[in-house]
């Protein structure tokens, strides 16, 4: 059994057994038929993934690794807020007629600020610091920009990354205000694990630990039977992960530079309802 599977199963069991139900409360999210989308939630989940030990893709069901990374690169590399630059449909329901999701995600990454080393955006600042001041305690991004929230198609869920170098290892803390555990948990874990590997490679470092902090970790009411079936499945060893070693510039990475081997996994869950 992979360690990622164990963390996922333990987290889901805790939410199901000890979580707080929003039944009887007023909730924003709705199902497609207009029914309120209630959840069972746990506050303040912290999961730690040692990327030097394994790549944390779930084996209980397949995680579409290259699609996950495509979305991460859409935000961090393309710095785009338009779904026409994305190779999946996951953002379409939040986009306007031009494909824009407003001043969210990639838009925030593209904004330039005056740093001590010059005017640059948040991503370029991260890369500069990792190469020039790797032991700084100020290497972080934040896209939860309050003055722009009203102009975002969706306020950022995963909103901040804090990087920390220990020895020759690059570690990161992903802060997330809210997460749909069935639909998005391993998707985000895989994305930011790959991001850590990429940034480590171009900075002459090794990927260390990803710490995932979720403020509101929830399972939607219509997802409960799906989660129960999922966490009862057989688990397999974690897949092997590597990157194309020839890539030295973060902006040169593509999804084709990801190499996944020996990925054993259970069947996919299809038709997962998504609350809006």
DANORPE-V255643 format. One record per helix or strand of 3 or more residues. SS is the DSSP state (H for helix, E for strand). FROM is the first residue (numbers start at 0). LEN is the number of residues. If there is no record, write none. Layout:
SS,FROM,LEN + SS,FROM,LEN
This chain:
H,2,16 + E,38,12 + H,64,12 + H,82,3 + H,91,3 + H,105,5 + E,111,4 + E,117,4 + H,121,11 + E,139,3 + H,145,6 + E,157,9 + E,168,12 + H,180,22 + E,205,15 + H,220,10 + E,239,4 + H,249,3 + H,254,3 + E,257,4
